[in-house]
Amino acid sequence: MGTGTGTVESPETPATPEAPATPATPATLYGPVSLAFGVIALIAAFFLGLFALLAGSLAITFGVLGLISGFNRPQCLAGLVLGAAGVLYPLSFLFAFTGGF
Protein backbone atom coordinates (compact mmCIF):
# COMPACT_ATOMS: atom_id res chain seq x y z
CA MET A 1 0.00 0.00 0.00
CA GLY A 2 2.92 2.29 0.55
CA THR A 3 5.42 3.36 -2.04
CA GLY A 4 8.40 3.33 0.36
CA THR A 5 11.58 1.41 -0.09
CA GLY A 6 10.67 -1.16 2.48
CA THR A 7 13.20 -0.19 5.13
CA VAL A 8 11.91 0.09 8.63
CA GLU A 9 13.84 1.74 11.42
CA SER A 10 13.85 -0.22 14.60
CA PRO A 11 12.89 1.89 17.66
CA GLU A 12 14.58 -0.60 20.02
CA THR A 13 18.18 0.16 18.98
CA PRO A 14 19.42 3.30 20.71
CA ALA A 15 21.94 5.52 18.96
CA THR A 16 25.42 5.07 20.44
CA PRO A 17 27.70 8.09 20.62
CA GLU A 18 30.98 7.82 18.77
CA ALA A 19 34.11 7.29 20.81
CA PRO A 20 36.73 10.05 20.69
CA ALA A 21 39.62 9.50 18.30
CA THR A 22 42.24 9.66 21.03
CA PRO A 23 41.76 8.85 24.70
CA ALA A 24 41.92 11.72 27.14
CA THR A 25 45.12 10.76 28.92
CA PRO A 26 48.11 12.86 29.97
CA ALA A 27 50.18 10.95 27.40
CA THR A 28 48.48 12.89 24.61
CA LEU A 29 50.16 16.06 25.88
CA TYR A 30 53.73 14.76 25.70
CA GLY A 31 54.12 15.85 22.06
CA PRO A 32 53.00 19.47 22.37
CA VAL A 33 54.83 19.95 25.69
CA SER A 34 58.02 18.46 24.27
CA LEU A 35 57.80 20.66 21.19
CA ALA A 36 57.16 23.79 23.27
CA PHE A 37 60.09 23.10 25.59
CA GLY A 38 62.28 22.31 22.58
CA VAL A 39 61.52 25.62 20.90
CA ILE A 40 62.06 27.49 24.19
CA ALA A 41 65.36 25.66 24.70
CA LEU A 42 66.60 26.45 21.21
CA ILE A 43 65.76 30.15 21.56
CA ALA A 44 67.16 30.34 25.10
CA ALA A 45 70.37 28.61 24.00
CA PHE A 46 71.51 31.84 22.37
CA PHE A 47 70.74 34.07 25.37
CA LEU A 48 70.32 32.11 28.62
CA GLY A 49 72.48 29.00 28.67
CA LEU A 50 71.39 27.63 32.05
CA PHE A 51 67.71 28.02 31.24
CA ALA A 52 68.29 26.34 27.89
CA LEU A 53 69.80 23.33 29.64
CA LEU A 54 66.74 23.04 31.87
CA ALA A 55 64.18 23.48 29.08
CA GLY A 56 66.14 21.20 26.76
CA SER A 57 66.34 18.42 29.30
CA LEU A 58 62.58 18.67 29.87
CA ALA A 59 62.00 18.57 26.11
CA ILE A 60 64.15 15.46 25.80
CA THR A 61 62.34 13.79 28.71
CA PHE A 62 58.86 14.50 27.38
CA GLY A 63 59.95 13.58 23.85
CA VAL A 64 61.18 10.16 24.94
CA LEU A 65 58.05 9.56 27.04
CA GLY A 66 55.89 10.55 24.08
CA LEU A 67 57.73 8.27 21.68
CA ILE A 68 57.25 5.40 24.10
CA SER A 69 53.52 6.13 24.55
CA GLY A 70 52.93 6.42 20.81
CA PHE A 71 50.80 9.58 20.75
CA ASN A 72 51.83 12.59 18.61
CA ARG A 73 55.04 10.95 17.47
CA PRO A 74 56.10 13.68 14.99
CA GLN A 75 55.74 16.39 17.64
CA CYS A 76 57.65 14.27 20.15
CA LEU A 77 60.46 13.69 17.67
CA ALA A 78 60.65 17.40 16.81
CA GLY A 79 60.71 18.31 20.50
CA LEU A 80 63.41 15.72 21.13
CA VAL A 81 65.63 17.08 18.33
CA LEU A 82 65.10 20.72 19.31
CA GLY A 83 65.69 19.94 22.97
CA ALA A 84 68.91 18.10 22.15
CA ALA A 85 70.10 21.05 20.08
CA GLY A 86 69.14 23.41 22.90
CA VAL A 87 71.22 21.37 25.35
CA LEU A 88 74.23 20.70 23.13
CA TYR A 89 74.69 24.29 21.93
CA PRO A 90 75.41 25.83 25.38
CA LEU A 91 77.39 22.76 26.46
CA SER A 92 79.62 23.04 23.40
CA PHE A 93 80.47 26.63 24.30
CA LEU A 94 81.05 25.63 27.91
CA PHE A 95 83.54 22.96 26.88
CA ALA A 96 85.17 25.13 24.22
CA PHE A 97 85.83 28.18 26.37
CA THR A 98 86.35 26.73 29.84
CA GLY A 99 87.85 23.34 29.10
CA GLY A 100 84.99 21.51 30.78
CA PHE A 101 83.20 21.85 34.07
Backbone as CSV, one residue per row, in Angstrom:
resi,resn,N_x,N_y,N_z,CA_x,CA_y,CA_z,C_x,C_y,C_z
1,MET,0.797,-1.174,0.000,0.000,0.000,0.000,0.855,1.259,0.000
2,GLY,2.046,1.133,0.544,2.922,2.290,0.546,3.892,2.213,-0.617
3,THR,4.450,3.330,-0.940,5.416,3.364,-2.035,6.833,3.517,-1.507
4,GLY,7.082,3.190,-0.253,8.401,3.332,0.357,9.365,2.273,-0.154
5,THR,10.546,2.337,0.351,11.581,1.407,-0.091,11.549,0.113,0.695
6,GLY,10.777,0.058,1.727,10.671,-1.165,2.483,11.604,-1.237,3.676
7,THR,12.333,-0.183,3.963,13.203,-0.190,5.129,12.441,0.352,6.322
8,VAL,12.598,-0.327,7.415,11.912,0.085,8.629,12.971,0.312,9.699
9,GLU,12.899,1.452,10.341,13.842,1.740,11.417,13.340,1.111,12.692
10,SER,14.200,0.465,13.378,13.849,-0.218,14.605,13.927,0.756,15.773
11,PRO,12.842,0.954,16.527,12.888,1.887,17.655,13.616,1.309,18.868
12,GLU,13.941,0.015,18.867,14.580,-0.600,20.022,16.084,-0.324,20.083
13,THR,16.734,-0.044,18.981,18.181,0.159,18.977,18.492,1.630,19.260
14,PRO,19.080,1.905,20.414,19.421,3.301,20.710,20.673,3.721,19.927
15,ALA,20.764,4.984,19.663,21.940,5.516,18.963,23.103,5.593,19.944
16,THR,24.243,5.036,19.571,25.419,5.067,20.438,26.314,6.224,20.016
17,PRO,26.787,6.997,20.989,27.703,8.094,20.624,29.044,7.538,20.180
18,GLU,29.686,8.255,19.274,30.983,7.818,18.767,32.058,8.060,19.819
19,ALA,32.995,7.160,19.877,34.110,7.291,20.810,35.081,8.346,20.282
20,PRO,35.741,9.066,21.170,36.727,10.047,20.693,37.889,9.352,19.983
21,ALA,38.531,10.085,19.099,39.617,9.503,18.301,40.816,9.129,19.166
22,THR,41.136,9.957,20.133,42.241,9.656,21.033,41.727,9.694,22.461
23,PRO,42.212,8.830,23.309,41.759,8.851,24.697,42.283,10.093,25.414
24,ALA,41.532,10.530,26.387,41.918,11.725,27.144,42.862,11.323,28.273
25,THR,44.116,11.118,27.937,45.124,10.761,28.923,46.224,11.816,28.910
26,PRO,46.987,11.906,29.971,48.106,12.856,29.966,49.153,12.546,28.902
27,ALA,49.189,11.317,28.419,50.181,10.948,27.405,49.949,11.678,26.086
28,THR,48.733,12.162,25.844,48.476,12.892,24.607,49.126,14.269,24.623
29,LEU,49.537,14.742,25.785,50.163,16.057,25.881,51.681,16.020,25.801
30,TYR,52.272,14.845,25.755,53.728,14.757,25.699,54.290,15.425,24.442
31,GLY,53.632,15.262,23.317,54.115,15.845,22.063,54.127,17.358,22.076
32,PRO,52.986,18.007,22.349,52.998,19.475,22.369,53.908,20.069,23.443
33,VAL,53.966,19.439,24.610,54.826,19.950,25.685,56.297,19.801,25.301
34,SER,56.643,18.672,24.709,58.019,18.462,24.273,58.413,19.468,23.194
35,LEU,57.516,19.697,22.255,57.801,20.658,21.193,57.939,22.071,21.746
36,ALA,57.078,22.445,22.682,57.157,23.785,23.270,58.463,23.971,24.037
37,PHE,58.830,22.986,24.861,60.092,23.098,25.592,61.286,23.072,24.647
38,GLY,61.193,22.338,23.554,62.278,22.309,22.581,62.493,23.646,21.906
39,VAL,61.404,24.302,21.528,61.515,25.625,20.903,62.063,26.635,21.909
40,ILE,61.562,26.574,23.148,62.063,27.485,24.189,63.544,27.237,24.437
41,ALA,63.957,25.985,24.462,65.364,25.662,24.701,66.247,26.158,23.575
42,LEU,65.784,26.011,22.342,66.598,26.454,21.213,66.744,27.974,21.192
43,ILE,65.681,28.687,21.506,65.755,30.152,21.558,66.613,30.592,22.744
44,ALA,66.415,29.959,23.893,67.165,30.344,25.097,68.631,29.953,25.000
45,ALA,68.979,29.036,24.129,70.373,28.606,23.997,71.268,29.755,23.549
46,PHE,70.710,30.717,22.849,71.506,31.843,22.373,71.637,32.944,23.414
47,PHE,70.741,32.967,24.409,70.739,34.069,25.367,70.955,33.615,26.810
48,LEU,70.273,32.580,27.228,70.324,32.111,28.621,70.716,30.638,28.629
49,GLY,71.987,30.365,28.785,72.479,29.001,28.674,71.935,28.050,29.715
50,LEU,71.873,28.504,30.986,71.393,27.626,32.049,69.915,27.291,31.875
51,PHE,69.121,28.267,31.482,67.707,28.024,31.243,67.512,27.109,30.034
52,ALA,68.375,27.217,29.055,68.292,26.340,27.885,68.583,24.897,28.261
53,LEU,69.512,24.695,29.179,69.801,23.328,29.637,68.586,22.723,30.343
54,LEU,67.910,23.521,31.155,66.739,23.044,31.870,65.596,22.739,30.907
55,ALA,65.280,23.686,30.029,64.184,23.483,29.084,64.503,22.364,28.099
56,GLY,65.747,22.256,27.683,66.136,21.202,26.757,66.047,19.822,27.377
57,SER,66.442,19.731,28.643,66.339,18.420,29.300,64.886,18.021,29.506
58,LEU,64.014,18.977,29.775,62.583,18.669,29.871,62.013,18.260,28.508
59,ALA,62.456,18.929,27.447,61.998,18.566,26.109,62.438,17.157,25.738
60,ILE,63.660,16.808,26.089,64.154,15.457,25.803,63.360,14.422,26.598
61,THR,63.092,14.724,27.864,62.343,13.792,28.708,60.940,13.562,28.173
62,PHE,60.226,14.647,27.889,58.863,14.498,27.377,58.849,13.900,25.980
63,GLY,59.876,14.173,25.181,59.954,13.580,23.848,60.120,12.071,23.905
64,VAL,60.975,11.607,24.793,61.176,10.159,24.939,59.914,9.492,25.490
65,LEU,59.292,10.120,26.492,58.047,9.562,27.043,56.942,9.510,25.983
66,GLY,56.896,10.534,25.140,55.893,10.554,24.077,56.155,9.523,23.004
67,LEU,57.414,9.305,22.671,57.726,8.274,21.684,57.405,6.885,22.211
68,ILE,57.590,6.690,23.505,57.247,5.398,24.101,55.742,5.192,24.124
69,SER,54.986,6.273,24.457,53.525,6.132,24.553,52.870,5.994,23.188
70,GLY,53.443,6.585,22.161,52.926,6.415,20.815,51.969,7.494,20.346
71,PHE,51.681,8.500,21.162,50.802,9.584,20.752,51.633,10.750,20.235
72,ASN,51.191,11.397,19.175,51.828,12.593,18.609,53.321,12.387,18.354
73,ARG,53.642,11.303,17.685,55.045,10.955,17.465,55.838,12.011,16.700
74,PRO,55.294,12.654,15.674,56.099,13.683,14.990,56.424,14.873,15.893
75,GLN,55.474,15.284,16.722,55.744,16.386,17.640,56.770,15.979,18.692
76,CYS,56.681,14.751,19.163,57.654,14.268,20.148,59.051,14.225,19.554
77,LEU,59.154,13.764,18.321,60.458,13.689,17.675,61.032,15.088,17.436
78,ALA,60.187,16.023,17.011,60.654,17.399,16.806,61.091,18.020,18.124
79,GLY,60.331,17.794,19.190,60.713,18.310,20.497,62.000,17.692,20.999
80,LEU,62.182,16.415,20.718,63.406,15.721,21.125,64.617,16.302,20.407
81,VAL,64.507,16.536,19.119,65.626,17.082,18.334,65.927,18.523,18.754
82,LEU,64.878,19.338,18.910,65.102,20.725,19.308,65.655,20.812,20.730
83,GLY,65.173,19.950,21.607,65.689,19.936,22.969,67.150,19.515,23.018
84,ALA,67.510,18.530,22.201,68.912,18.103,22.149,69.801,19.216,21.610
85,ALA,69.319,19.925,20.603,70.098,21.051,20.079,70.202,22.166,21.112
86,GLY,69.115,22.391,21.864,69.136,23.409,22.902,70.055,23.063,24.058
87,VAL,70.301,21.791,24.291,71.225,21.374,25.349,72.660,21.360,24.833
88,LEU,72.860,20.854,23.642,74.230,20.698,23.126,74.879,22.025,22.753
89,TYR,74.111,23.013,22.336,74.694,24.292,21.933,75.370,25.005,23.111
90,PRO,74.695,25.188,24.251,75.410,25.826,25.375,76.531,24.957,25.947
91,LEU,76.340,23.633,25.940,77.392,22.762,26.455,78.640,22.814,25.585
92,SER,78.457,22.959,24.285,79.624,23.042,23.405,80.432,24.305,23.691
93,PHE,79.743,25.415,23.952,80.470,26.631,24.305,81.116,26.515,25.676
94,LEU,80.461,25.830,26.586,81.050,25.630,27.911,82.338,24.833,27.815
95,PHE,82.328,23.765,27.030,83.538,22.962,26.882,84.603,23.673,26.064
96,ALA,84.192,24.466,25.077,85.167,25.133,24.216,85.909,26.259,24.948
97,PHE,85.208,27.008,25.773,85.826,28.184,26.370,86.329,27.970,27.793
98,THR,85.885,26.935,28.462,86.350,26.728,29.840,87.138,25.441,29.984
99,GLY,87.135,24.594,29.006,87.851,23.339,29.102,87.084,22.290,29.879
100,GLY,85.809,22.475,30.069,84.986,21.506,30.785,84.297,22.150,31.961
101,PHE,83.887,21.329,32.891,83.199,21.850,34.069,84.242,22.303,35.047
